[in-house]
Amino acid sequence: MAALLAELGHKVTLLEKSRHPRFHIGESLLPANLPLFRRMGLENQIRAIGMKKPGAEFVSPWHETSQVFRFSDAWDKSMPYAYQVRRSEFDEVLIRNAATKGVAVREGCRVRDVEFGADGTTVRAQHENDGVEIWRTRYVIDASGRDTFLGNCFKAKHRNPKHNSAAIYGHFSGAQRPPGESEGNITIFWFDHGWFWFIPLLNGVTSIGATVWPYYMKTRGKRSPQEFFFDTIAMCPQLQLRLKDASIVSPVEATGNFSYTCDRTHGPGYLLLGDAYAFIDPVFSSGVMLAMNSAFAGAEVVDTILRRPVDGPAALARFDKLMKHGPREFSWFIYRITTPTMRALFMAPNNRWRMKEALLSLLAGDIFGKTPIWGALWRFKVVYYAAAALNLRQSWLAWRRRSRNILPVDESALGETR
């Protein structure tokens, strides 16, 4: 967003608490990211650091075979692949691009306080050498991700009552990947306590993580994060087989509640972007796509407010609607992805009434354009409810189990580590 606003002629300062390159999780992109890279002139740079991702594979211990979804089979055939990227490299491309476009980039500079007033906003930040710098600005954009800086300041961040998960993850070398072009596919492995991601990156490194219900993280006890992670992998024989000759090459990290939302997308003089507003669950790799899309939309809003204040309220209303649209459309599937009914539908997809094409478009992140997927997705939901009703007892037990699984636990028990 900083780069986009600079291109529009605005004077922009970007404050980044870390220094790039730095480790970050969330390495799987969606096909819908590619048009955004193209608009920014970064398509070649992302291609150079990315592992081509033609689709997604789902593996279930309750089914005999795996199921592969190829993005080329989606409703819109013009986005047949995405990329998997090391976030240290990807994020550095974006921040250096902002600097190239004229943004004043301050790394190692942590925002400590933001004061909003009728005549402008004061931002106070602390540098690594403990020096303090103060800015007066017309507008503030919170792109702080899961730090949710303004959400915490305003006590606007709330646990999502419909979903709750935690994660533990690390990088491996030597993991066994699918052959041929499928080598770059992301693989999702279901298991009793949640699901695993398997994300191939360039140079033989694979990102492996377990997204689990909070109660399970509490069972870690005195085990180190790595011991606990390896014990968790042992519960998924299909994944363990892919890692039989692999070795871990990064510290194992754990994080607590993955699912939250803020009660606002904007306020007087500020916007919340991407994960600074809301995050649900990483199962469909939607985080980076939703964040980037919010940046493009947000840049238009801020430019409108600063140049044509009279059009600001209408622009903010459109922004608010767009910010809520993405999480809402993904969340219906995310809330049900571990249910027996949804697993069965994913493992035996049917394109009757173009339902599979519409589902693939959702998985590709094609939810903000004109692709007419919504009728087919509505029919998919009808099929889901009908299938769940035909197995009413199983569905009832699954609902009861999920209701217990999403109950919050003491955050300290989740063992957030780095």
TASULWO-V842609 format. One record per residue. RES is the residue in three letters. D_CENTER is the distance of its C-alpha to the mean C-alpha in Angstrom with 1 decimal. Layout:
RES:D_CENTER
RES:D_CENTER
//
This chain:
MET:17.2
ALA:20.0
ALA:21.0
LEU:21.2
LEU:23.3
ALA:25.5
GLU:26.2
LEU:27.3
GLY:29.8
HIS:28.4
LYS:28.9
VAL:25.6
THR:25.0
LEU:21.7
LEU:21.6
GLU:19.5
LYS:20.2
SER:19.7
ARG:21.3
HIS:19.8
PRO:19.4
ARG:17.6
PHE:15.4
HIS:11.6
ILE:9.2
GLY:6.2
GLU:8.9
SER:8.4
LEU:8.7
LEU:10.1
PRO:13.7
ALA:13.2
ASN:12.1
LEU:15.7
PRO:17.7
LEU:16.0
PHE:16.9
ARG:20.3
ARG:20.9
MET:20.3
GLY:22.6
LEU:20.2
GLU:20.1
ASN:22.6
GLN:21.0
ILE:17.7
ARG:19.8
ALA:21.8
ILE:19.0
GLY:17.0
MET:17.7
LYS:18.2
LYS:16.1
PRO:18.3
GLY:16.7
ALA:15.4
GLU:17.8
PHE:18.0
VAL:20.6
SER:22.3
PRO:25.1
TRP:26.7
HIS:27.1
GLU:29.3
THR:27.3
SER:23.7
GLN:22.3
VAL:20.8
PHE:19.1
ARG:19.8
PHE:18.1
SER:21.7
ASP:22.7
ALA:20.5
TRP:22.4
ASP:22.1
LYS:23.3
SER:22.6
MET:19.1
PRO:19.9
TYR:17.4
ALA:14.4
TYR:14.0
GLN:12.7
VAL:13.2
ARG:14.1
ARG:12.0
SER:15.5
GLU:16.9
PHE:14.2
ASP:14.0
GLU:17.7
VAL:18.3
LEU:16.6
ILE:18.6
ARG:21.7
ASN:21.5
ALA:21.5
ALA:24.6
THR:26.2
LYS:25.9
GLY:27.8
VAL:25.3
ALA:26.8
VAL:24.2
ARG:24.9
GLU:23.2
GLY:24.1
CYS:24.4
ARG:23.0
VAL:23.3
ARG:25.6
ASP:26.6
VAL:26.3
GLU:29.3
PHE:29.4
GLY:32.8
ALA:34.7
ASP:35.6
GLY:32.2
THR:29.7
THR:30.3
VAL:27.6
ARG:28.7
ALA:27.0
GLN:28.3
HIS:28.5
GLU:28.6
ASN:32.4
ASP:32.3
GLY:33.4
VAL:32.3
GLU:31.6
ILE:31.6
TRP:30.6
ARG:31.7
THR:29.3
ARG:29.2
TYR:25.5
VAL:22.5
ILE:18.8
ASP:16.5
ALA:13.5
SER:13.5
GLY:10.0
ARG:10.4
ASP:14.0
THR:14.3
PHE:17.7
LEU:19.3
GLY:17.8
ASN:19.7
CYS:22.7
PHE:23.2
LYS:22.4
ALA:20.1
LYS:17.2
HIS:17.7
ARG:16.5
ASN:15.3
PRO:18.6
LYS:17.3
HIS:14.7
ASN:14.6
SER:13.4
ALA:13.5
ALA:12.9
ILE:15.2
TYR:14.8
GLY:16.8
HIS:17.9
PHE:20.8
SER:23.4
GLY:25.6
ALA:23.3
GLN:24.8
ARG:22.8
PRO:23.8
PRO:26.6
GLY:26.8
GLU:24.2
SER:22.0
GLU:21.6
GLY:18.3
ASN:16.8
ILE:13.9
THR:15.6
ILE:14.7
PHE:17.6
TRP:18.5
PHE:20.8
ASP:22.6
HIS:20.3
GLY:16.9
TRP:15.3
PHE:14.8
TRP:12.6
PHE:14.9
ILE:13.6
PRO:16.7
LEU:16.9
LEU:20.0
ASN:23.2
GLY:22.9
VAL:20.1
THR:17.6
SER:14.6
ILE:15.2
GLY:13.6
ALA:14.5
THR:12.6
VAL:15.7
TRP:17.4
PRO:18.5
TYR:22.2
TYR:21.7
MET:20.6
LYS:23.7
THR:25.8
ARG:25.2
GLY:28.4
LYS:30.0
ARG:28.2
SER:26.4
PRO:22.6
GLN:23.6
GLU:26.2
PHE:24.0
PHE:21.3
PHE:24.1
ASP:25.6
THR:22.4
ILE:22.1
ALA:25.8
MET:25.0
CYS:23.4
PRO:26.3
GLN:24.6
LEU:22.1
GLN:24.9
LEU:27.0
ARG:24.5
LEU:24.6
LYS:28.4
ASP:29.2
ALA:26.1
SER:26.0
ILE:23.4
VAL:23.1
SER:20.9
PRO:21.1
VAL:19.3
GLU:17.0
ALA:16.1
THR:14.1
GLY:14.9
ASN:13.6
PHE:9.9
SER:10.7
TYR:12.3
THR:13.3
CYS:15.8
ASP:19.0
ARG:19.0
THR:17.2
HIS:20.2
GLY:23.7
PRO:26.8
GLY:25.9
TYR:22.1
LEU:18.7
LEU:15.3
LEU:12.4
GLY:8.6
ASP:7.7
ALA:11.5
TYR:12.0
ALA:9.8
PHE:7.0
ILE:7.9
ASP:6.9
PRO:5.0
VAL:8.2
PHE:7.7
SER:5.1
SER:4.5
GLY:2.0
VAL:5.2
MET:7.3
LEU:7.4
ALA:7.9
MET:10.5
ASN:12.0
SER:12.6
ALA:14.3
PHE:16.6
ALA:17.5
GLY:17.9
ALA:20.2
GLU:22.4
VAL:22.7
VAL:23.7
ASP:26.1
THR:27.6
ILE:28.1
LEU:29.7
ARG:31.9
ARG:32.7
PRO:32.2
VAL:33.9
ASP:31.1
GLY:28.5
PRO:28.3
ALA:27.7
ALA:25.0
LEU:23.2
ALA:23.7
ARG:22.0
PHE:19.0
ASP:18.8
LYS:18.9
LEU:16.2
MET:13.8
LYS:14.6
HIS:14.7
GLY:11.1
PRO:10.1
ARG:13.7
GLU:13.8
PHE:10.8
SER:12.0
TRP:15.4
PHE:14.4
ILE:12.0
TYR:15.0
ARG:17.3
ILE:15.7
THR:17.9
THR:21.0
PRO:23.9
THR:24.2
MET:20.7
ARG:21.0
ALA:24.4
LEU:23.2
PHE:20.5
MET:23.1
ALA:25.7
PRO:24.2
ASN:26.8
ASN:26.9
ARG:29.6
TRP:29.1
ARG:26.4
MET:23.9
LYS:22.4
GLU:22.0
ALA:20.3
LEU:17.9
LEU:17.1
SER:16.6
LEU:13.9
LEU:12.3
ALA:12.8
GLY:11.2
ASP:14.8
ILE:14.9
PHE:16.2
GLY:19.3
LYS:22.5
THR:21.9
PRO:23.8
ILE:21.6
TRP:21.9
GLY:25.3
ALA:24.4
LEU:21.3
TRP:23.7
ARG:26.1
PHE:23.5
LYS:23.0
VAL:26.8
VAL:27.1
TYR:24.7
TYR:26.7
ALA:29.9
ALA:29.0
ALA:28.0
ALA:31.3
LEU:33.3
ASN:32.0
LEU:32.3
ARG:33.1
GLN:30.3
SER:27.8
TRP:29.4
LEU:29.1
ALA:25.4
TRP:24.8
ARG:26.9
ARG:25.2
ARG:21.7
SER:23.2
ARG:24.3
ASN:21.2
ILE:19.0
LEU:21.7
PRO:20.8
VAL:22.5
ASP:23.7
GLU:20.9
SER:23.3
ALA:23.6
LEU:20.0
GLY:21.1
GLU:18.4
THR:19.6
ARG:19.3
//
